[in-house]
Every structure is written in C-alpha cells, then in structure tokens.
C-alpha cells in the first residue's frame, strides 16, 4: 500500500457490494436479459456515444439522482459506468446508501470500453 493510498484511500477498490470489472468481464455480464445498465455521464456525453441499452442518469443532476433510480430493482445487480471510472464510483456509493445490494462498475469507464 502506497503512502497516498493509506492517506487518502483507494478510489478504485472493490468491496463486497461494489465490484470493479474489466471491460471483458463487464461486457459478458451485461449481455444477459433485463440487465440494469446505467450511464452516469451527462446527457451530452451519452449522446456522443454509449454502451447499447444503457439508461442515462446524470450523476451531476443531484436534485433528481436518487429519484431517477426509484424504478430500478434494488435486489438485482446494477451495472454502472461513466467516462473514466471516477463518477461511477461516487454513484455506486450513493446507490449503496439508498439500498442497492450489488453494484458492478466498469474499470476505466467508457474510455476503456471504446
């Protein structure tokens, strides 16, 4: 563990409820039917290109963020990604707070996907 990791924490660390997946593993898992796949980038970023079947819920829309997840099943896994992995990690932590049980995050975000 580096000095900075011990001081500031590792933002890309998997936990029991949040698992960070590489592109290949993420891709395999999201091919199942009825997957809850969420792009937490802005609408502009989403329109510029996104993973097929992803729903766009802007992380920066703080007033509506939690409410936008009200129709999703908290018992089923949810798959998140953003541009590089930073926003989706923050979004994952918020989703844990509102009751989601298992969250998968794309390592490196959409940049790694392309």
C-alpha positions in Angstrom: 0.0 0.0 0.0 1.4 3.3 -1.0 1.6 6.4 1.3 -1.1 8.2 -0.7 -3.4 5.2 -0.7 -3.1 4.8 3.0 -3.6 8.6 3.5 -6.5 9.2 1.0 -7.9 5.7 0.4 -8.0 3.7 -2.9 -10.9 5.0 -5.0 -10.8 2.0 -7.3 -11.0 -0.7 -4.7 -13.7 -3.3 -4.9 -15.8 -4.1 -1.9 -18.4 -6.8 -1.1 -21.2 -4.7 -2.6 -19.2 -2.7 -5.3 -17.2 -4.8 -7.7 -14.9 -3.2 -10.3 -14.8 -5.2 -13.5 -12.5 -5.1 -16.5 -14.1 -4.5 -20.0 -14.3 -8.1 -21.0 -16.0 -9.3 -17.8 -18.3 -6.3 -17.8 -19.3 -7.0 -21.4 -20.0 -10.6 -20.7 -22.3 -9.8 -17.8 -24.3 -7.1 -19.5 -25.3 -9.4 -22.3 -27.9 -11.1 -20.1 -31.5 -10.0 -20.4 -33.1 -7.4 -18.2 -29.7 -6.0 -17.0 -29.8 -2.7 -15.2 -27.1 -0.8 -17.1 -26.7 2.8 -16.2 -24.5 5.5 -17.8 -23.9 8.2 -15.2 -22.4 10.7 -17.6 -24.1 13.9 -18.7 -26.7 13.8 -21.5 -24.2 15.4 -23.8 -21.6 12.7 -23.2 -24.3 10.0 -23.5 -25.5 11.3 -26.9 -21.9 11.4 -28.2 -21.7 7.6 -27.7 -22.8 5.0 -25.1 -23.0 1.3 -24.5 -26.0 -0.3 -26.1 -29.1 -0.5 -23.9 -27.6 1.8 -21.2 -30.0 4.2 -19.5 -28.6 7.7 -18.9 -28.9 9.1 -15.4 -26.6 12.1 -15.0 -24.6 11.9 -11.7 -24.4 15.7 -11.6 -28.2 16.0 -11.6 -28.1 15.9 -7.8 -31.7 17.1 -7.3 -33.1 14.0 -9.1 -30.3 11.4 -8.9 -31.9 9.2 -6.2 -35.4 9.7 -7.6 -34.2 8.6 -11.0 -33.3 5.2 -9.6 -36.7 4.6 -8.0 -37.9 2.3 -10.8 -34.9 0.0 -10.6 -34.9 -3.2 -8.6 -32.6 -2.8 -5.6 -32.3 -6.6 -5.2 -30.9 -7.1 -8.7 -27.3 -6.2 -9.7 -26.8 -2.8 -11.3 -24.1 -2.0 -13.8 -22.6 1.5 -13.9 -20.1 3.3 -16.0 -19.0 6.9 -16.6 -16.2 8.5 -18.7 -13.2 7.2 -16.7 -14.5 5.5 -13.6 -14.5 8.3 -11.1 -18.2 9.4 -11.2 -19.4 5.8 -11.4 -17.5 5.0 -8.1 -19.2 8.0 -6.4 -22.5 7.0 -7.9 -22.0 3.4 -6.6 -21.5 4.7 -3.1 -24.7 6.7 -3.3 -26.6 3.7 -4.6 -25.5 1.6 -1.6 -26.9 4.3 0.7 -30.3 4.1 -1.0 -30.5 0.3 -0.7 -28.9 -1.3 -3.8 -27.3 -4.6 -2.8 -24.8 -5.3 -5.6 -23.1 -2.8 -8.0 -20.7 -3.5 -10.8 -18.6 -0.7 -12.0 -16.7 -0.6 -15.4 -13.0 -0.1 -14.7 -11.7 2.8 -16.8 -15.2 3.8 -17.8 -16.4 4.4 -21.4 -12.8 5.4 -22.4 -11.7 1.9 -21.7 -14.8 0.4 -23.4 -14.1 2.1 -26.7 
